[in-house]
Amino acid sequence: MSNEARRFHVAVVGATGAVGQTMLAILAERDFPVGTLSLLASERSAGQQVEFNGEKVTIQDLATFDPASVEIALFSAGGGISKEYAPKFAAAGAVVIDNSSSFRYDDDVPLVVSEVNPEAAKNRPRGIIANPNCSTMQLMPVLAPIHREYGIERINVATYQSVSGAGQSGMEELGRQTAQLLGFQEIEPKKFPMQIAFNLIPHIDEFLDNGFTKEEMKLVWETRKILGDDSIQVNPTAVRVPVFYGHSEAVNIETRKKISVEQARELLAAAPGVKVVDECKAGGYPTPVTHASGTDPVYVGRIREDFSHPRGLNMWVVADNIRKGAALNAVQLAELVANGG
């Protein structure tokens, strides 16, 4: 973004967390026109200093901060904090971009992926724009162009979600358990319900009455809202895997009009924010470690027709859940706001 743009008072709520830190890095990388930067966290973090664009910025206590002059507020401090403070920032005049699930399903709060439905960000009567869940986020830039051209009737998706999606404590637990098991020591699960090192856990978030977890149902609710089509059927399974960064998804779609592999590759190659890595050879596909971790694109590979369905297509979708799954989209939405969107 050009330095000639008007500069804004930007607040980052949850500035000490993994997503908050990544937001700061991306704001700097993309040369966002920050005039004043307020970094906010809990009282125990207040007084710490964080570097931004070569300068030290002191973290302030969210509970005592006056949001009156803030123009754009990026929230990534959990649902409870968002519910309490996001409306206060919006009432004071800020545009709030919230990374929690607190407002995603409210009719008067737009749920926006920057490459998919940026126009929705303009209709924000409460002054709040919601960021989708990380697993939905990476899926939308891939599915949106297909849905618009061919129509999607049904999505079957199994996610393979990294431990960073559970925060710093999730990453620490994977590291600790790995070291303990390699040292032939006993482990005790704390963050996750079962051992995560060298294991897979088909359980993310709480179970609901229908047998699905809340994480799985987020894919249903958010896909329909972002694509603007409640008729799309979504059948999700969410799995936690022993990977530090990067979510992966095995995706099968059934389209209304048949789409060939060649048509899908061409469409996806032109899709903003998407990178096709699709060769039928060893290493000709994206993985969370070798492609996604620390990068911005959503990667898609293993594109192949589903021979069990006349209009079926299979794909493998990978992205960095902290960057694209949360922080990057938030900054991209801030750019839309800064540019009058």
C-alpha positions, 0 to 999 in steps of 0.5 A: 500500500502506498505511503501517500495514503492517509495514515490511520490510528490502528489498534491491535487487540491481542498484540502478544499472541501468535496471530497478533504478532503476525498481524504486526509483521504483515502490517509492516510487510505490506506498508500499511499506512499506520499513523498511530499504533496502539498495542493492547493486551491484558494487564499482565502484558502491559508495559512490555515492548514490541518492535514495529517498523524498527521502533519500540511500541509499549503494550497498553492495558486493554481494560483501561484504554480509551478507544476514542481516536482509533480508526481501525481495530484488529481483534485477535484476543478470543471470543470473550474479549471480542464480545466485551470490547469490540462493540465499545471500539465500534461505538467510539468510531473504529471499524473493528475487524474481529478474528473470533467467532463472536459475530460471524453468524450475526446477520448484521455483521459481514463475514468476509474473505478479501479475495472472495466477497470484499464488497460485503465489507462495506455493509457493516451497520455495527461497525464490525467485520468478521474474519472466518475460521481458519479452515473456512478461510483457506477453502473459500478462495479455491471454491468461490471461483468454481461455485460462480462458474459451475455451481457447487451442490455438495462439499465433503471436506476432511481437515488436517489442522495444525496445533498452532490453531490451538494457540501457543499452548498447543504448540508447546504440548506437541513439542513437549510430548515429542521430546518426552516420547523420544526420550521414552518418558511418560506423557500427560495430555493437557491441552488436547484430550489425547496424545497429539505427538505421533497421533491424530485426534478427530475432535476440535472444539466442543461436540454438538447435539448432531454429533458434529463438533463446533469446528466442523459446523463452522465450515457449514455455516461460514461457507454458506454465508460467504458464498451467499448460498444456503443450498450448498451441502457441506459434510465436514470432519475436522482432525487435529494433526501433529504439525506446527503450522499449516492446515490441510484439507482433503476436499471433494465437491459435487458441481451443478455443471460438470467441470474437468480437471483442466477447467479447474486448473485454469480457473484456479490458476487465475484465482486471486490468492491461490497457487496451483501446485499440481503435478502427478509426481513425487513432490508435485503437491503442496504440503503444510511444511514445504509450501504453506508455513510462513507464506501467504497463498492458498495452495491447491493440488491433487486435482482429479476427477471423482470417478464415483460421481459424474460431476465430482472433483477432488482437491488437496488444499493447504495454507498457513493457518496463522497467516492466511487463516487469520492475520493476513485476511484481517490486514487485507480487510483493513486495507479495504477499509483504508481505501474506502471499502 
